[in-house]
Amino acid sequence: MITIRNNRYSKVAAERIALIGASRMPGEGYKLERSRMNKSVWKVTRPESKGGGFYRVQLANERGGMKENCTCPFFRENGTCKHVLQVRAEAEAVEFCAALATA
């Protein structure tokens, strides 16, 4: 059961919704681009069928853990979203491949 309080999902519900959404993104035609100027910033472009446009996602390692941000409304209301989860997975894959290449 998903509970909504003050137009927000509980933290657990929001994370579940975001995870389900992130797992569907590759098949739905979303594109991820890493900024050349700032490697912690990614652009998530929505497919035309979803209205086009894009969201800006930023991941940054800071003392105390990872700081995440996305410009989508779901993130503003719930503190997580499918865009952040998908970019996090992509960033981990890029770093893993880079580590393999230098090994």
Kinemage of the C-alpha trace (Angstrom):
@kinemage 1
@onewidth
@group {chain A} dominant
@subgroup {mainchain}
@vectorlist {calphas} color= white
{ca met a 1} P 0.000 0.000 0.000
{ca ile a 2} L 1.300 3.428 -0.976
{ca thr a 3} L 0.462 6.262 1.371
{ca ile a 4} L 0.403 9.888 0.318
{ca arg a 5} L 0.864 12.649 2.889
{ca asn a 6} L 0.587 16.322 1.900
{ca asn a 7} L 0.919 15.416 -1.811
{ca arg a 8} L 4.081 13.430 -1.087
{ca tyr a 9} L 4.698 9.724 -1.008
{ca ser a 10} L 6.368 8.111 1.974
{ca lys a 11} L 10.135 7.721 1.468
{ca val a 12} L 9.842 3.969 0.872
{ca ala a 13} L 6.950 4.376 -1.587
{ca ala a 14} L 8.774 7.131 -3.505
{ca glu a 15} L 11.885 4.943 -3.793
{ca arg a 16} L 9.818 2.019 -5.094
{ca ile a 17} L 8.044 4.193 -7.649
{ca ala a 18} L 11.373 5.669 -8.784
{ca leu a 19} L 12.980 2.225 -9.080
{ca ile a 20} L 10.121 0.882 -11.211
{ca gly a 21} L 10.271 3.972 -13.413
{ca ala a 22} L 14.059 3.742 -13.802
{ca ser a 23} L 13.846 0.113 -14.887
{ca arg a 24} L 11.487 1.138 -17.727
{ca met a 25} L 13.450 4.163 -18.967
{ca pro a 26} L 15.824 2.436 -21.438
{ca gly a 27} L 12.943 0.803 -23.299
{ca glu a 28} L 10.973 4.056 -23.354
{ca gly a 29} L 13.647 5.930 -25.321
{ca tyr a 30} L 15.162 8.195 -22.646
{ca lys a 31} L 18.686 9.403 -23.436
{ca leu a 32} L 21.420 10.187 -20.905
{ca glu a 33} L 24.237 12.637 -21.651
{ca arg a 34} L 27.093 13.539 -19.347
{ca ser a 35} L 28.187 17.176 -19.349
{ca arg a 36} L 31.627 17.793 -20.822
{ca met a 37} L 32.168 20.822 -18.597
{ca asn a 38} L 31.003 19.322 -15.284
{ca lys a 39} L 31.208 15.536 -15.043
{ca ser a 40} L 28.781 15.485 -12.099
{ca val a 41} L 25.942 16.899 -14.265
{ca trp a 42} L 23.841 14.751 -16.587
{ca lys a 43} L 21.068 15.648 -19.000
{ca val a 44} L 18.151 13.208 -19.184
{ca thr a 45} L 16.198 13.786 -22.398
{ca arg a 46} L 12.629 12.560 -22.518
{ca pro a 47} L 11.382 10.899 -25.701
{ca glu a 48} L 9.022 12.907 -27.914
{ca ser a 49} L 6.148 10.645 -26.861
{ca lys a 50} L 6.630 11.948 -23.287
{ca gly a 51} L 6.549 15.606 -24.349
{ca gly a 52} L 10.214 16.073 -25.237
{ca gly a 53} L 12.394 18.347 -23.144
{ca phe a 54} L 14.906 17.292 -20.523
{ca tyr a 55} L 15.732 17.190 -16.821
{ca arg a 56} L 19.061 18.138 -15.286
{ca val a 57} L 20.445 15.587 -12.840
{ca gln a 58} L 23.461 16.210 -10.633
{ca leu a 59} L 25.363 13.698 -8.524
{ca ala a 60} L 28.117 14.889 -6.219
{ca asn a 61} L 30.240 13.120 -3.632
{ca glu a 62} L 30.296 15.184 -0.490
{ca arg a 63} L 31.314 14.523 3.058
{ca gly a 64} L 28.639 12.365 4.557
{ca gly a 65} L 27.637 10.707 1.274
{ca met a 66} L 26.227 11.296 -2.173
{ca lys a 67} L 24.268 14.474 -2.895
{ca glu a 68} L 21.676 14.070 -5.646
{ca asn a 69} L 19.453 16.579 -7.397
{ca cys a 70} L 17.014 16.534 -10.318
{ca thr a 71} L 14.885 19.271 -11.832
{ca cys a 72} L 11.794 17.044 -12.235
{ca pro a 73} L 8.673 17.677 -10.121
{ca phe a 74} L 8.699 14.178 -8.572
{ca phe a 75} L 12.188 14.778 -7.130
{ca arg a 76} L 11.192 18.181 -5.715
{ca glu a 77} L 8.235 16.600 -3.931
{ca asn a 78} L 9.784 13.290 -2.839
{ca gly a 79} L 13.588 13.639 -2.769
{ca thr a 80} L 14.201 10.846 -5.289
{ca cys a 81} L 13.170 10.007 -8.843
{ca lys a 82} L 13.717 7.582 -11.705
{ca his a 83} L 16.073 10.021 -13.422
{ca val a 84} L 18.468 10.072 -10.445
{ca leu a 85} L 18.416 6.270 -10.128
{ca gln a 86} L 19.064 5.767 -13.845
{ca val a 87} L 21.887 8.334 -13.922
{ca arg a 88} L 23.432 6.775 -10.798
{ca ala a 89} L 23.437 3.356 -12.494
{ca glu a 90} L 24.940 4.841 -15.678
{ca ala a 91} L 27.613 6.737 -13.730
{ca glu a 92} L 28.594 3.565 -11.874
{ca ala a 93} L 28.838 1.676 -15.176
{ca val a 94} L 31.008 4.415 -16.744
{ca glu a 95} L 33.350 4.424 -13.749
{ca phe a 96} L 33.542 0.615 -13.757
{ca cys a 97} L 34.417 0.532 -17.475
{ca ala a 98} L 37.049 3.247 -16.994
{ca ala a 99} L 38.606 1.242 -14.156
{ca leu a 100} L 38.725 -1.870 -16.353
{ca ala a 101} L 40.354 0.077 -19.178
{ca thr a 102} L 43.168 1.278 -16.912
{ca ala a 103} L 43.722 -2.098 -15.213
